[in-house]
Amino acid sequence: GKTLLTLGQNIEKAVLYLNQAMKLGANVPQTLAALGEALYRLGRLEEAVETYQRLRALELAESASLNNLANCLVKLGNISEAAMVLRELLRLGIDNPVRRERLEQNLKILETELQK
């Protein structure tokens, strides 16, 4: 499943394989991250959020997964939770100053939206 996802080929089939791997207990954090990404790419945002939240509950979510989670939440209209995820992401520490600045700008936009 991860190979299909990496190659960008047959994402639907990747989801099937990744779900199967989850049932077999295969490398849960990496499999959850890949499954979340596949669901996100397919536009299955509610399922992607569920998957990323499971990963987050394990306290093993990496920055890419948290960023995708925030994007899903924004697209679903859940601005307050998306802002919370971005704050969490910034607390993790982002080494790349350009990326950090972009995340801070996005958080300001969300916070401005929340104040309306």
C-alpha positions in Angstrom: 0.0 0.0 0.0 2.8 2.4 0.9 4.5 1.8 -2.4 1.4 2.5 -4.4 0.9 5.7 -2.4 4.5 6.8 -2.9 4.3 6.2 -6.6 0.9 8.0 -6.7 -0.6 5.0 -8.4 -4.0 3.5 -7.6 -4.6 5.3 -4.3 -7.9 3.4 -3.8 -6.0 0.1 -3.9 -3.4 1.6 -1.5 -6.2 2.3 1.0 -7.4 -1.3 0.7 -3.9 -2.6 1.3 -3.2 -0.2 4.2 -6.5 -1.1 5.9 -5.5 -4.7 5.6 -2.1 -4.0 7.0 -3.8 -2.2 10.0 -5.9 -5.3 10.6 -2.7 -7.4 10.7 -1.0 -4.9 13.1 1.7 -3.9 10.7 3.8 -1.0 11.9 0.8 1.0 13.2 2.2 4.6 13.3 3.7 4.5 9.8 0.6 2.7 8.4 -1.8 5.1 10.0 0.2 8.1 8.5 0.2 6.5 5.0 -3.5 5.7 5.3 -4.3 9.2 6.4 -2.3 10.6 3.5 -4.1 8.3 1.0 -7.5 9.2 2.3 -6.5 12.9 2.2 -5.4 12.6 -1.5 -8.7 10.9 -2.4 -10.7 13.8 -0.8 -12.1 11.4 1.8 -11.5 14.1 4.4 -13.7 12.8 7.3 -11.9 9.4 7.1 -8.6 11.1 6.9 -9.3 13.2 10.0 -10.3 10.1 11.9 -7.1 8.3 10.8 -4.9 11.3 11.7 -6.7 11.7 15.1 -5.9 8.0 15.8 -2.2 8.7 15.0 -2.3 11.9 17.1 -3.8 10.0 20.1 -0.7 7.7 20.0 1.4 10.9 20.3 3.3 9.7 17.3 2.1 12.1 14.6 4.8 13.8 12.6 4.7 17.2 11.1 3.4 16.1 7.7 0.5 14.2 9.3 -0.4 17.1 11.5 -0.2 19.5 8.6 -2.5 17.3 6.5 -4.9 17.0 9.5 -5.1 20.8 9.8 -5.7 21.1 6.1 -8.5 18.5 6.3 -10.1 20.3 9.2 -10.0 23.7 7.4 -11.6 22.1 4.3 -14.3 20.6 6.6 -14.9 24.0 8.2 -13.5 23.1 11.6 -11.3 26.2 12.0 -10.9 26.1 15.7 -9.6 22.6 15.8 -7.4 23.3 12.8 -5.8 26.2 14.7 -5.3 24.0 17.7 -3.4 21.4 15.4 -1.3 24.2 13.9 -0.3 25.4 17.4 0.6 21.8 18.3 2.7 21.6 15.1 4.5 24.8 15.9 5.2 23.5 19.5 6.9 20.5 18.0 9.6 22.8 16.6 10.0 23.4 12.9 13.6 23.7 11.8 12.9 25.2 8.5 12.4 29.0 9.1 10.4 29.5 5.9 8.1 26.6 6.7 7.7 27.9 10.3 6.9 31.4 9.1 4.3 29.9 6.7 2.7 27.9 9.5 2.6 31.0 11.7 0.9 33.0 9.0 -1.6 30.3 8.4 -2.3 30.2 12.2 -2.9 34.0 12.2 -5.3 33.7 9.3 -7.3 31.0 11.2 -7.3 33.0 14.4 -8.5 36.1 12.5 -11.3 33.9 11.0 -12.3 32.7 14.4 -12.6 36.3 15.7 -15.2 37.1 13.0 
